[in-house]
């Protein structure tokens, strides 16, 4: 007789259902796991043996064969421990087999029978809901997995508690979805002294999800400005929250307590490898661009990143997804992020200060920024120079609006875009509009068209640059709550683009 339980194997952000079959047969006592298991899955035999021994359950003196079906799908990770243990318990008659076939399980076993946390509870809950089964997952992941809503989620702390639940001796209550409380003291845009033009650029970037490049001397506040960008972004919608949490769950970044409505803010170091940025490595895991999905990717010291890493950003910026190709798999991850890059004007950073600049100025600045290719630079909708702040200005009281006031305008502009693109399921914000849709929503008035034509000829705008100016102008009009794109909107959008051309 064969006993069956179910678990999942991960392919990108998707979880594929895996049937765990356990059969007992005559012969020399042995414990074999087949079905393309990796080393961690093979080691499950010893963890299962020790955990059952801690409960006083002795393995039968028979040949135990566990098959992970489909057998041609690679199986990776320690989350196969619990389903293997449950299938074995079903085979020896300690757990009802019909109960096992109605659930999906994933969890790592400790040697004393405790159930340890593993990554991927949220995608597993989606797979369980699709197959109309319940889910048994780590206790720390119960509040996270319960957000799926279409399936019951049970989160026992020990293998003994899982057995008691399945046998009916001590049924568990379904887990409830949890939400992480927001930071009670978030960083505020009002903390930044001066830099009003940079604050305006942040507002435009947040409203339309436009990529932003900031260039300025060390200490001018570039990192401080970027760190306050999340404070003016609207909370994620339920759909965005589920998309983002699926990736974070797969990467093991969701802690006990549930998921968060706050948009992710990722700031990788400039020594990050291509696999860390784009995805890959063991198991083709998501990279920083995917972990920043629906949020902000801040890359400080932008020219210091390896050239190969920078060039791999070009396609994800345009398409909103990245494909990690390996010999045995092709993983597709979403990556619609807002890229904020910061750079010094030259290697020493003081190109504009005659008393502190190096002897190679201004050619040192040209050489330094030339590390960023033209096609990549062309993908930034906004670029501005961030001037240094004088010491005297730091003693002045804070000026300008706080993050709450700016966030209200950004939320209003995002609401306009949600209504505008309601019938375009692949477009959510102005930065994603293209083709006929862009012409429909961002065609300027006669004066704006004439201004754009003159400046395009003067500074040599590329076709991509031309369309990005229209997208930014559309966002500026949304912030002004105006239906039409007019000359002042085009002029402000061009002011950021002309700076980019001048660099």
C-alpha positions in Angstrom: 0.0 0.0 0.0 1.3 3.5 -0.9 0.7 6.5 1.3 0.6 10.0 -0.3 1.2 13.5 0.9 1.8 16.7 -1.0 4.3 19.5 -1.0 5.6 22.0 -3.6 8.8 22.6 -5.6 9.6 26.2 -6.5 10.0 27.5 -10.1 10.6 31.2 -9.9 7.7 32.7 -7.9 5.5 29.8 -8.9 5.1 26.7 -6.7 4.4 23.4 -8.5 2.6 20.6 -6.6 4.7 17.6 -5.8 3.2 14.2 -4.7 5.2 12.5 -2.0 4.6 8.7 -2.3 5.8 6.3 0.5 5.8 2.6 0.0 6.9 -0.2 2.4 8.2 -3.4 0.9 9.9 -6.6 2.0 13.7 -6.8 1.9 16.6 -5.5 3.9 15.8 -2.4 6.0 16.6 0.7 3.9 15.4 4.2 3.5 15.6 5.6 -0.1 14.4 9.0 -1.5 14.1 9.2 -5.3 12.7 11.7 -7.8 15.7 14.1 -8.5 16.3 15.1 -4.8 19.2 17.4 -4.0 21.5 16.9 -1.1 19.2 18.7 1.4 16.3 16.4 0.4 18.4 13.3 0.6 19.5 14.3 4.1 15.8 14.4 5.1 16.0 10.7 5.8 18.2 11.2 8.8 16.2 14.2 10.1 12.9 12.2 9.7 14.4 9.2 11.4 15.6 11.2 14.4 12.4 13.3 14.7 10.2 10.2 14.7 12.6 8.5 17.2 12.1 11.5 19.5 8.4 10.9 19.5 8.9 7.2 20.3 8.1 6.0 16.7 10.4 3.3 15.4 10.8 2.8 11.7 9.5 -0.5 10.5 12.1 -3.2 9.6 11.2 -3.0 6.0 12.5 -1.3 2.8 11.1 2.3 2.8 10.9 4.0 -0.6 9.9 7.6 -1.0 9.2 8.9 -4.5 8.8 12.7 -5.3 6.6 13.0 -8.3 6.9 14.3 -11.0 10.3 12.6 -11.0 11.8 14.8 -13.7 11.3 18.0 -11.7 14.4 18.9 -9.6 13.6 19.0 -5.8 15.6 21.5 -3.7 15.4 22.6 -0.1 14.7 21.3 3.4 10.9 21.9 3.3 10.4 18.3 2.1 11.1 17.0 5.6 7.5 17.3 6.9 5.7 15.8 3.9 8.1 12.9 3.9 7.5 12.3 7.6 3.8 12.5 7.2 3.7 10.1 4.2 5.8 7.6 6.2 3.4 8.0 9.2 0.5 7.3 6.8 2.2 4.2 5.4 2.6 2.7 8.9 -1.0 3.6 9.9 -0.4 6.4 12.5 -2.0 9.1 10.4 -5.2 8.8 8.3 -4.3 8.7 4.7 -7.3 10.5 3.5 -6.3 13.5 5.7 -2.8 13.5 4.2 -4.2 13.7 0.6 -6.2 16.8 1.5 -3.3 18.9 2.5 0.0 20.4 1.3 2.8 20.5 3.8 6.2 22.1 3.9 8.6 22.4 6.9 12.0 21.4 8.0 12.3 19.0 11.0 14.7 19.4 13.8 16.1 16.2 15.4 13.8 16.6 18.5 10.6 16.9 16.4 10.3 20.7 16.3 9.2 22.2 13.0 11.6 24.9 11.7 10.8 27.8 9.4 11.4 27.6 5.7 11.0 30.1 2.8 8.1 30.1 0.3 5.0 29.7 2.5 3.0 32.2 0.4 3.6 30.6 -3.0 2.9 27.2 -1.4 -0.5 28.6 -0.1 -1.3 29.7 -3.6 -0.6 26.2 -4.9 -2.6 24.6 -2.1 -5.6 26.9 -2.9 -5.4 26.0 -6.6 -5.4 22.3 -5.8 -8.2 22.8 -3.3 -6.1 21.5 -0.4 -5.3 23.0 3.0 -1.7 23.9 4.0 0.5 23.0 7.0 3.4 25.4 7.2 5.9 26.8 9.8 4.3 28.7 12.7 6.3 31.7 11.8 4.8 31.7 8.3 1.2 31.1 9.2 0.2 34.8 9.3 1.9 35.3 5.9 0.3 32.3 4.2 -3.2 33.1 5.5 -3.3 36.1 3.2 -4.2 33.8 0.3 -7.6 33.4 1.9 -8.8 30.7 -0.5 -7.4 27.9 1.7 -7.1 27.0 5.3 -3.6 27.4 6.8 -2.5 25.4 9.9 0.8 26.3 11.6 1.8 23.7 14.3 5.0 24.2 16.2 6.0 20.5 16.5 5.6 17.3 14.5 3.6 16.0 17.5 1.1 18.9 17.2 0.8 18.2 13.5 0.0 14.5 14.2 -2.5 15.4 16.8 -4.2 17.8 14.4 -4.5 15.2 11.6 -5.7 12.4 13.9 -8.3 14.7 15.5 -6.9 14.5 19.0 -6.1 18.3 19.2 -7.3 20.1 16.0 -5.6 23.4 15.3 -7.3 26.7 14.6 -6.7 28.1 11.2 -4.0 30.8 11.0 -5.1 34.4 10.5 -3.5 36.9 8.1 -1.1 39.2 9.8 0.0 42.7 8.9 3.3 44.3 10.1 2.8 47.6 11.8 4.3 50.6 9.9 7.3 52.3 11.4 6.0 54.8 14.0 8.9 57.2 13.2 9.4 57.2 9.5 12.0 59.4 7.8 10.4 62.7 6.7 11.2 64.8 3.7 11.1 67.8 5.9 14.4 66.6 7.5 16.2 67.6 4.3 17.4 71.3 4.5 17.0 73.1 1.1 17.2 71.0 -2.1 13.7 72.1 -3.2 14.3 71.1 -6.8 15.5 67.6 -5.7 12.4 67.3 -3.6 10.2 68.2 -6.6 12.0 65.6 -8.7 11.3 63.0 -6.0 7.6 63.9 -6.0 7.4 63.5 -9.8 9.3 60.2 -9.7 7.0 58.8 -7.0 3.9 59.9 -8.7 4.6 58.3 -12.1 7.3 55.8 -11.1 9.9 57.6 -13.2 13.6 56.6 -12.9 15.8 59.2 -11.3 19.5 60.0 -11.5 21.1 62.4 -8.9 24.6 63.8 -9.4 26.3 65.8 -6.7 29.3 66.3 -4.5 29.7 64.1 -1.4 27.5 65.2 1.5 25.0 67.1 -0.7 22.2 64.9 0.5 21.6 62.4 -2.3 21.4 59.3 0.0 19.3 61.3 2.5 16.8 62.2 -0.2 16.6 58.7 -1.6 16.0 57.2 1.9 12.9 59.5 2.2 11.4 58.5 -1.1 9.4 55.6 0.5 7.7 58.1 2.9 5.9 59.7 -0.1 5.0 56.6 -1.9 1.4 55.3 -1.5 0.8 52.0 0.2 0.7 48.9 -2.0 -2.7 47.7 -3.3 -3.7 44.2 -2.3 -2.6 42.9 -5.7 0.8 44.6 -5.4 1.2 43.4 -1.8 0.6 39.8 -2.8 3.0 40.1 -5.8 5.8 41.6 -3.7 5.3 39.2 -0.8 5.5 36.2 -3.0 9.0 37.2 -4.0 10.0 38.1 -0.5 8.5 34.8 0.9 10.5 32.8 -1.6 13.7 34.6 -0.5 13.0 34.1 3.2 12.6 37.8 3.9 9.2 37.8 5.6 9.5 37.6 9.4 6.9 36.3 11.8 3.9 38.6 12.0 2.6 38.8 8.5 3.3 40.9 5.5 3.7 44.7 5.0 1.8 47.3 3.0 5.0 49.4 2.8 6.8 49.4 -0.5 10.2 47.7 -0.5 13.4 49.8 -0.5 16.5 48.0 -1.6 20.0 49.5 -1.6 22.6 47.0 -2.8 26.3 47.8 -2.3 28.3 48.7 -5.4 30.3 45.4 -5.0 27.1 43.3 -5.7 27.6 40.6 -8.3 25.4 40.1 -11.3 23.6 37.2 -9.7 22.9 39.3 -6.6 21.5 42.1 -8.7 19.6 40.3 -11.5 19.1 36.8 -9.9 20.7 33.5 -10.2 23.1 31.5 -8.1 22.1 28.3 -6.5 18.4 27.7 -7.3 18.2 30.7 -9.6 16.9 32.9 -6.8 15.5 36.4 -7.4 17.9 39.3 -7.3 17.7 42.8 -6.0 15.8 44.1 -9.0 13.0 41.6 -8.2 13.2 42.2 -4.4 12.5 45.8 -5.2 9.4 44.9 -7.3 6.7 47.6 -6.7 9.2 49.6 -4.7 12.5 51.5 -4.9 15.9 50.2 -6.0 18.5 52.7 -4.8 22.0 52.3 -6.3 24.4 54.6 -4.6 27.8 55.2 -6.2 26.2 54.2 -9.5 29.4 54.4 -11.7 31.2 52.2 -9.2 29.1 49.2 -10.0 30.7 46.7 -12.5 29.9 47.6 -16.1 28.4 44.2 -16.8 26.0 44.7 -13.8 24.9 48.1 -15.0 24.2 46.9 -18.6 22.0 44.0 -17.4 19.7 46.6 -15.9 18.7 47.9 -19.4 16.2 45.1 -20.2 14.5 44.9 -16.8 14.0 48.6 -16.8 12.1 48.5 -20.1 10.2 45.2 -19.7 9.5 45.0 -16.0 10.6 41.4 -15.8 13.8 39.4 -15.8 14.5 35.9 -17.0 17.2 33.9 -15.2 18.3 31.2 -17.6 20.0 28.1 -16.5 20.8 24.8 -18.2 17.8 23.0 -16.5 15.4 25.9 -15.9 14.3 29.4 -17.0 13.0 31.4 -14.1 10.9 34.5 -14.8 10.6 37.1 -12.1 8.7 40.4 -12.1 10.7 43.6 -11.5 8.7 46.8 -11.9 10.8 49.0 -9.7 11.6 52.7 -9.4 15.3 53.1 -10.0 17.1 55.9 -8.1 20.8 56.2 -8.9 23.3 58.6 -7.2 26.7 59.5 -8.4 29.5 61.9 -7.6 30.4 64.2 -10.5 33.9 62.7 -10.7 36.2 60.3 -9.0 37.2 62.7 -6.2 33.7 64.2 -6.0 34.6 67.9 -6.1 34.5 68.7 -9.8 32.6 71.9 -9.2 34.9 73.2 -6.4 38.0 74.8 -7.9 39.8 74.7 -4.5 39.2 70.9 -4.0 39.0 69.4 -7.4 41.8 67.3 -8.7 44.3 68.4 -11.4 42.5 66.4 -14.1 39.3 68.4 -14.0 37.1 68.6 -16.0 38.2 65.6 -18.0 38.0 63.4 -14.9 34.3 64.0 -14.6 33.7 63.0 -18.2 35.8 59.8 -17.8 34.0 59.0 -14.5 30.4 59.4 -15.8 31.4 57.7 -19.1 31.3 54.4 -17.1 27.5 54.7 -17.5 26.7 53.9 -21.1 24.5 56.2 -23.2 21.7 53.7 -23.7 21.5 53.2 -19.9 21.6 56.9 -19.2 18.8 57.4 -21.7 16.5 55.2 -19.6 16.5 57.8 -16.7 13.4 60.0 -17.0 14.7 62.5 -14.6 18.2 63.7 -13.9 19.3 66.6 -11.7 22.4 68.0 -10.2 22.2 68.2 -6.4 24.2 71.2 -5.2 26.2 71.1 -1.9 24.4 72.5 1.1 26.2 75.4 2.9 27.0 75.0 6.6 25.0 78.1 7.4 21.9 76.5 5.9 22.1 73.5 8.2 21.4 75.8 11.2 18.3 77.2 9.7 14.9 75.8 10.7 13.3 73.1 8.5 11.5 74.5 5.5 9.2 73.0 2.9 6.4 70.5 3.1 6.6 67.3 5.2 6.2 63.9 3.6 2.5 63.6 4.5 1.6 66.7 2.3 3.7 65.4 -0.6 2.4 61.9 -0.2 -1.2 63.2 -0.5 -0.5 64.7 -3.9 1.3 61.6 -5.0 -1.6 59.4 -3.9 -4.0 61.7 -5.8 -1.9 61.4 -9.0 -1.7 57.6 -8.6 -5.5 57.5 -8.2 -5.9 59.4 -11.5 -3.6 56.9 -13.2 -5.5 53.9 -11.8 -8.7 55.2 -13.3 -7.0 56.1 -16.6 -5.5 52.7 -17.1 -8.4 50.7 -15.7 -8.9 49.1 -19.1 -5.2 48.5 -19.7 -4.3 45.6 -17.4 -0.6 45.7 -18.2 -0.2 49.4 -17.4 -0.5 50.9 -13.9 1.5 54.1 -14.0 2.5 56.7 -16.6 6.0 55.4 -16.9 4.6 52.2 -18.4 2.5 53.9 -21.1 3.7 53.5 -24.7 2.6 53.6 -28.3 -1.0 54.7 -29.1 -1.9 54.8 -25.4 0.9 57.3 -24.7 -0.2 59.5 -27.6 -3.7 59.4 -26.4 -3.0 60.5 -22.8 0.1 62.8 -23.3 -0.3 64.7 -26.5 0.6 68.3 -25.6 -1.1 71.5 -26.7 0.2 73.4 -29.7 2.6 75.6 -27.6 3.9 72.5 -25.8 4.4 70.6 -29.0 6.3 73.5 -30.6 8.6 73.8 -27.5 9.2 70.1 -27.5 10.1 70.1 -31.2 12.5 73.0 -30.8 14.3 71.5 -27.9 14.4 68.0 -29.4 16.4 69.4 -32.4 18.6 71.5 -30.2 19.7 68.8 -27.7 19.3 65.8 -30.0 16.6 63.9 -28.1 16.4 60.2 -29.0 13.0 58.6 -29.7 13.1 57.0 -26.3 14.0 60.4 -24.7 11.1 62.1 -26.5 8.6 59.6 -25.2 10.0 59.8 -21.7 9.5 63.6 -21.7 5.9 63.0 -22.6 5.5 60.6 -19.8 7.0 62.9 -17.2 4.9 65.8 -18.5 1.8 63.7 -18.1 2.7 63.0 -14.5 3.4 66.7 -13.8 -0.1 67.4 -15.2 -1.6 64.8 -12.9 0.1 66.4 -9.9 -1.6 69.6 -11.0 -4.9 67.7 -11.4 -5.2 68.9 -15.1 -6.6 66.8 -17.9 -4.4 68.2 -20.7 -0.6 68.3 -21.0 0.3 72.0 -21.6 3.4 74.0 -22.3 4.4 74.5 -18.6 4.3 70.7 -18.0 6.5 70.1 -21.1 8.9 72.8 -20.0 9.4 71.3 -16.5 9.8 67.8 -17.9 12.4 69.1 -20.4 14.3 70.9 -17.7 15.3 67.5 -16.2 16.0 66.0 -19.6 18.2 68.8 -20.8 20.3 68.4 -17.7 20.7 64.8 -18.7 21.8 65.7 -22.2 24.3 68.2 -20.9 26.0 65.6 -18.7 
